[in-house]
Amino acid sequence: MSKLVIRTGDFTFDARFEEQLAPKTVAAFRKALPFESHIIHVRWSGEGVWMPLGDFDFGVGYENHTSYPAPGQIILYPGGISETEILLAYGGVHFASKMGQLAGNHFITLTSGLENLATLGQSVLWKGALPIRFEEVE
């Protein structure tokens, strides 16, 4: 059985896909693995980091979507009134853009390293972008 590992800066997190709640989003993201990007601090949403993905199209619509991801939850906004993006909440988040409130598909939940989330978020806020990599490992 494989597991999802997320590495960013000096941090490593284990995670699980929310396959029952967001099967189409999980399947589309799995096709893109290993997935690499950069995280920057959110501008409007609160305590989160995000990966702006422009017009990247995962080919999914809304499923298991929320505007209020909990710390350790990762959501995918599939695009529409704002650009496609992936967001990781490290504290209180009210997901939004300059266009207003958004909702993203909760498709990944961190299962380890939650105690490091605030440190990661504050580091990105004060020191800037970090590379991030999602991969499944045996």
Summary of the structure (lengths in Angstrom):
residues: 138
radius of gyration: 13.5
end to end distance: 6.3
largest distance: 40.9
contacts: 428
relative contact order: 0.30
helix: 17%
strand: 45%
